[in-house]
Amino acid sequence: MKIKKGFILKSVSDKFIVVPVGEEAVNFNGLMTLNKSGKLLFEALQQESTIESLTELVMEKYEIDQRTAELDVESFVKKLKDKQIIE
């Protein structure tokens, strides 16, 4: 899975925002703001990734246990799927 073309990450002040561009700007309603871990995952999803690889990334970055990291990753990926940002 990875981020669909037409979505970019922008930094505004101390916030991270997913912005639709091109054709996606017409179809996407609203904005999506991310925290630092969301930014980390969004950037990782610029390339093909798996739940497992994203979980490992979060575990290494934040030094948390596998189950906590997995739940966080699954929740984030579900939000991206619900908003049709991920393919």
C-alpha atoms as an extended CHARMM CRD file, in Angstrom:
* protein
*
        87  EXT
         1         1  MET       CA              0.0000000000        0.0000000000        0.0000000000  PROA      1               0.0000000000
         2         2  LYS       CA              1.0930000000        3.5810000000       -0.5550000000  PROA      2               0.0000000000
         3         3  ILE       CA             -0.1530000000        7.1590000000       -0.7850000000  PROA      3               0.0000000000
         4         4  LYS       CA             -2.0880000000        7.8480000000       -3.9880000000  PROA      4               0.0000000000
         5         5  LYS       CA             -0.7670000000       10.4070000000       -6.4230000000  PROA      5               0.0000000000
         6         6  GLY       CA             -2.3360000000       13.7720000000       -5.7980000000  PROA      6               0.0000000000
         7         7  PHE       CA             -1.6820000000       14.0510000000       -2.0610000000  PROA      7               0.0000000000
         8         8  ILE       CA              1.2610000000       15.9290000000       -0.5950000000  PROA      8               0.0000000000
         9         9  LEU       CA              2.4200000000       16.7830000000        2.9000000000  PROA      9               0.0000000000
        10        10  LYS       CA              2.8710000000       20.4270000000        3.8360000000  PROA      10              0.0000000000
        11        11  SER       CA              4.2120000000       21.9870000000        7.0140000000  PROA      11              0.0000000000
        12        12  VAL       CA              2.3620000000       25.0550000000        8.2550000000  PROA      12              0.0000000000
        13        13  SER       CA              3.8100000000       26.5690000000       11.4330000000  PROA      13              0.0000000000
        14        14  ASP       CA              4.1820000000       23.5300000000       13.6770000000  PROA      14              0.0000000000
        15        15  LYS       CA              1.3990000000       21.5270000000       11.9870000000  PROA      15              0.0000000000
        16        16  PHE       CA              1.5810000000       18.9350000000        9.2180000000  PROA      16              0.0000000000
        17        17  ILE       CA             -1.2540000000       18.9450000000        6.6920000000  PROA      17              0.0000000000
        18        18  VAL       CA             -2.1540000000       16.5370000000        3.8820000000  PROA      18              0.0000000000
        19        19  VAL       CA             -3.1140000000       18.6140000000        0.8570000000  PROA      19              0.0000000000
        20        20  PRO       CA             -4.8470000000       17.2910000000       -2.2630000000  PROA      20              0.0000000000
        21        21  VAL       CA             -3.5070000000       18.5830000000       -5.5870000000  PROA      21              0.0000000000
        22        22  GLY       CA             -4.5980000000       18.2260000000       -9.1880000000  PROA      22              0.0000000000
        23        23  GLU       CA             -7.5820000000       15.9580000000       -9.7800000000  PROA      23              0.0000000000
        24        24  GLU       CA             -7.6720000000       14.9330000000       -6.1150000000  PROA      24              0.0000000000
        25        25  ALA       CA             -8.2980000000       18.5590000000       -5.0950000000  PROA      25              0.0000000000
        26        26  VAL       CA            -11.6760000000       18.3440000000       -6.8450000000  PROA      26              0.0000000000
        27        27  ASN       CA            -12.6640000000       15.0300000000       -5.2410000000  PROA      27              0.0000000000
        28        28  PHE       CA            -11.3030000000       15.4470000000       -1.7050000000  PROA      28              0.0000000000
        29        29  ASN       CA            -13.3200000000       17.3040000000        0.9110000000  PROA      29              0.0000000000
        30        30  GLY       CA            -11.5300000000       18.8720000000        3.8650000000  PROA      30              0.0000000000
        31        31  LEU       CA             -8.0060000000       18.6270000000        5.1760000000  PROA      31              0.0000000000
        32        32  MET       CA             -6.1430000000       16.0830000000        7.2260000000  PROA      32              0.0000000000
        33        33  THR       CA             -3.7540000000       17.2560000000        9.9120000000  PROA      33              0.0000000000
        34        34  LEU       CA             -1.0380000000       14.9570000000       11.2070000000  PROA      34              0.0000000000
        35        35  ASN       CA              1.0400000000       14.7550000000       14.3440000000  PROA      35              0.0000000000
        36        36  LYS       CA              4.7310000000       13.7700000000       14.2260000000  PROA      36              0.0000000000
        37        37  SER       CA              4.0360000000       10.0490000000       14.0980000000  PROA      37              0.0000000000
        38        38  GLY       CA              1.4490000000       10.6010000000       11.3500000000  PROA      38              0.0000000000
        39        39  LYS       CA              4.0460000000       12.5790000000        9.4090000000  PROA      39              0.0000000000
        40        40  LEU       CA              6.5450000000        9.7390000000        9.8340000000  PROA      40              0.0000000000
        41        41  LEU       CA              4.0510000000        7.1950000000        8.5120000000  PROA      41              0.0000000000
        42        42  PHE       CA              2.8320000000        9.4170000000        5.6650000000  PROA      42              0.0000000000
        43        43  GLU       CA              6.4160000000        9.9150000000        4.5080000000  PROA      43              0.0000000000
        44        44  ALA       CA              7.0890000000        6.1660000000        4.7230000000  PROA      44              0.0000000000
        45        45  LEU       CA              3.9690000000        5.5260000000        2.6620000000  PROA      45              0.0000000000
        46        46  GLN       CA              5.3880000000        7.5140000000       -0.2460000000  PROA      46              0.0000000000
        47        47  GLN       CA              6.8600000000        4.1190000000       -1.1510000000  PROA      47              0.0000000000
        48        48  GLU       CA              5.1210000000        0.7650000000       -1.1120000000  PROA      48              0.0000000000
        49        49  SER       CA              4.8510000000       -0.3260000000        2.5470000000  PROA      49              0.0000000000
        50        50  THR       CA              3.2330000000       -2.9950000000        4.6800000000  PROA      50              0.0000000000
        51        51  ILE       CA              1.6420000000       -2.8630000000        8.1090000000  PROA      51              0.0000000000
        52        52  GLU       CA              4.6420000000       -4.8510000000        9.3470000000  PROA      52              0.0000000000
        53        53  SER       CA              7.2430000000       -2.4540000000        7.9360000000  PROA      53              0.0000000000
        54        54  LEU       CA              5.3670000000        0.5680000000        9.2900000000  PROA      54              0.0000000000
        55        55  THR       CA              5.0480000000       -1.1100000000       12.6970000000  PROA      55              0.0000000000
        56        56  GLU       CA              8.8080000000       -1.7130000000       12.7700000000  PROA      56              0.0000000000
        57        57  LEU       CA              9.4350000000        1.9180000000       11.8580000000  PROA      57              0.0000000000
        58        58  VAL       CA              7.2310000000        3.1910000000       14.7000000000  PROA      58              0.0000000000
        59        59  MET       CA              8.7560000000        0.7440000000       17.1900000000  PROA      59              0.0000000000
        60        60  GLU       CA             12.2770000000        1.9030000000       16.3170000000  PROA      60              0.0000000000
        61        61  LYS       CA             11.4610000000        5.6100000000       16.2850000000  PROA      61              0.0000000000
        62        62  TYR       CA              9.4390000000        5.7620000000       19.4920000000  PROA      62              0.0000000000
        63        63  GLU       CA             10.8170000000        2.7520000000       21.3830000000  PROA      63              0.0000000000
        64        64  ILE       CA              7.3880000000        1.2640000000       22.0480000000  PROA      64              0.0000000000
        65        65  ASP       CA              6.1930000000       -2.3360000000       22.1300000000  PROA      65              0.0000000000
        66        66  GLN       CA              5.0120000000       -4.1250000000       19.0140000000  PROA      66              0.0000000000
        67        67  ARG       CA              1.3140000000       -4.3140000000       19.9480000000  PROA      67              0.0000000000
        68        68  THR       CA              1.0470000000       -0.5790000000       20.6930000000  PROA      68              0.0000000000
        69        69  ALA       CA              2.8590000000        0.2970000000       17.4620000000  PROA      69              0.0000000000
        70        70  GLU       CA              0.6860000000       -2.0980000000       15.4710000000  PROA      70              0.0000000000
        71        71  LEU       CA             -2.5410000000       -0.6290000000       16.8470000000  PROA      71              0.0000000000
        72        72  ASP       CA             -1.3660000000        2.9080000000       16.0650000000  PROA      72              0.0000000000
        73        73  VAL       CA             -0.3420000000        1.9660000000       12.5160000000  PROA      73              0.0000000000
        74        74  GLU       CA             -3.5940000000        0.1140000000       11.8420000000  PROA      74              0.0000000000
        75        75  SER       CA             -5.6240000000        3.0780000000       13.0910000000  PROA      75              0.0000000000
        76        76  PHE       CA             -3.6770000000        5.5180000000       10.9130000000  PROA      76              0.0000000000
        77        77  VAL       CA             -3.9370000000        3.3200000000        7.8140000000  PROA      77              0.0000000000
        78        78  LYS       CA             -7.6970000000        2.9360000000        8.3580000000  PROA      78              0.0000000000
        79        79  LYS       CA             -8.0930000000        6.7390000000        8.4300000000  PROA      79              0.0000000000
        80        80  LEU       CA             -6.1440000000        7.0400000000        5.1800000000  PROA      80              0.0000000000
        81        81  LYS       CA             -8.2650000000        4.3190000000        3.5730000000  PROA      81              0.0000000000
        82        82  ASP       CA            -11.4890000000        5.9410000000        4.7740000000  PROA      82              0.0000000000
        83        83  LYS       CA            -10.4080000000        9.2120000000        3.1460000000  PROA      83              0.0000000000
        84        84  GLN       CA             -9.2310000000        7.3380000000        0.0270000000  PROA      84              0.0000000000
        85        85  ILE       CA             -5.6860000000        8.7060000000        0.3440000000  PROA      85              0.0000000000
        86        86  ILE       CA             -4.0460000000        5.2770000000        0.1800000000  PROA      86              0.0000000000
        87        87  GLU       CA             -4.0260000000        2.6240000000       -2.5210000000  PROA      87              0.0000000000
